[in-house]
Amino acid sequence: MAKDMGFIEKMNKKNLGLLGENFAVHYLKSNNYVILERNFRFSRFGEIDIIAKDNEYICFIEVKTRTGSVFGTPSEAVNKSKQIKIKMLAQIYIKGKGLFNKNIRFDVIEVFVDNTNEKQEFKVRDINLIKNAFY
């Protein structure tokens, strides 16, 4: 886990997820991932936040951003229903790109932020990459 990222962003809570996704992309790139897609959608089935390449793996990554753990950890929000949607979208992506013989992995990135004041400025406190979060 990375500690005290020192990244402050002014925004409303609606855009908190975007902050997390942007920081996750920065984190992945700094760890030698190649970003293939962001916010991959197919019809109304949902979206995959990030699709990236990590060495020989194509990684389908869900990003969850939280200011606290009152409602559980961010990764706990990736429930069975969400996992099924991500797997279905991953199959569509693989078929569309002809990536049939590639190793794949489903990861979750937890981004923890602190609300620094009443102006809704957020500071990234921690990030946690969970490889093989589900199968």
C-alpha positions in Angstrom: 0.0 0.0 0.0 1.2 3.5 -0.8 1.0 6.0 2.0 0.1 9.7 2.0 0.0 10.5 -1.6 -0.1 14.2 -1.1 -2.7 14.6 -4.0 -5.3 17.2 -3.2 -8.3 17.8 -5.4 -11.3 20.1 -5.0 -14.6 18.5 -6.0 -18.0 17.4 -4.9 -18.6 13.9 -3.7 -20.2 12.9 -7.0 -16.8 13.2 -8.7 -15.0 11.3 -6.0 -15.0 8.2 -8.1 -13.3 10.0 -10.9 -10.5 11.2 -8.5 -10.0 7.6 -7.5 -9.8 6.4 -11.1 -7.4 9.1 -12.1 -5.1 8.3 -9.2 -5.4 4.6 -9.9 -4.2 5.2 -13.5 -1.3 7.2 -12.2 -0.4 4.5 -9.7 -0.6 1.7 -12.3 1.5 3.6 -14.8 4.1 4.2 -12.1 4.2 0.5 -11.5 4.8 -0.3 -15.2 1.3 -1.2 -16.2 0.2 -0.2 -19.7 -3.3 1.3 -19.8 -5.3 -0.2 -22.6 -8.8 1.2 -21.9 -10.6 3.4 -19.4 -14.3 3.2 -18.7 -14.9 0.4 -21.2 -18.7 0.1 -21.8 -20.8 -2.2 -23.9 -24.4 -1.3 -24.3 -26.1 -1.0 -20.9 -24.3 -3.8 -19.2 -22.1 -1.6 -17.2 -18.4 -0.7 -17.4 -15.0 -1.8 -16.5 -13.0 1.1 -14.9 -9.6 0.2 -16.2 -8.2 -2.4 -18.5 -4.4 -2.6 -18.3 -1.5 -4.9 -19.2 0.7 -6.1 -16.4 3.5 -8.2 -18.0 1.7 -11.2 -19.6 -1.7 -10.4 -18.0 -4.6 -8.4 -19.2 -6.1 -7.0 -16.0 -9.7 -5.9 -15.7 -9.6 -3.5 -12.8 -12.5 -2.1 -10.7 -11.6 1.1 -8.7 -13.4 1.9 -5.5 -12.8 5.2 -3.7 -13.9 5.8 -0.1 -13.5 8.5 2.6 -13.9 5.9 5.4 -14.8 2.4 6.2 -18.3 2.9 7.9 -19.8 0.8 5.1 -17.0 -1.7 4.8 -13.8 -1.7 2.8 -13.9 -0.5 -0.8 -13.3 -4.0 -2.1 -16.3 -5.3 -0.3 -18.4 -3.1 -2.6 -17.4 -5.3 -5.5 -20.1 -7.8 -4.8 -21.0 -11.0 -6.7 -23.4 -9.1 -9.0 -20.7 -6.6 -9.9 -18.2 -9.4 -10.4 -20.5 -11.1 -12.9 -21.0 -7.9 -14.9 -17.2 -7.3 -15.0 -16.6 -10.9 -16.2 -19.2 -10.6 -18.9 -17.7 -7.3 -20.1 -14.3 -8.9 -20.0 -15.5 -11.6 -22.3 -16.9 -9.1 -24.7 -13.6 -7.1 -24.7 -11.5 -10.3 -25.2 -13.7 -11.4 -28.1 -13.7 -7.9 -29.7 -9.9 -7.6 -29.5 -9.1 -11.2 -30.4 -7.3 -11.8 -27.1 -8.4 -15.4 -26.7 -5.1 -17.0 -25.5 -4.0 -14.3 -23.1 -3.8 -14.6 -19.3 -6.4 -12.5 -17.6 -6.8 -11.2 -14.1 -9.5 -9.4 -12.1 -8.1 -6.8 -9.8 -9.6 -4.2 -7.4 -7.9 -0.9 -6.5 -9.0 0.6 -3.2 -8.4 4.4 -3.0 -8.7 6.0 0.4 -9.1 9.7 0.6 -9.5 12.2 3.4 -11.9 15.1 3.2 -9.6 18.0 4.3 -12.2 20.7 4.9 -15.8 21.9 4.3 -14.9 23.0 0.8 -14.9 19.3 -0.3 -11.1 19.1 -1.0 -9.9 15.5 -0.9 -6.4 14.2 -0.3 -5.4 10.7 -1.3 -4.2 9.0 1.8 -3.6 5.4 0.6 -4.0 3.1 -2.3 -4.2 -0.7 -2.2 -4.0 -2.9 -5.3 -5.6 -6.3 -4.8 -4.5 -8.7 -7.5 -6.7 -11.7 -8.3 -9.5 -10.1 -6.2 -12.0 -12.5 -7.7 -12.1 -15.3 -10.3 
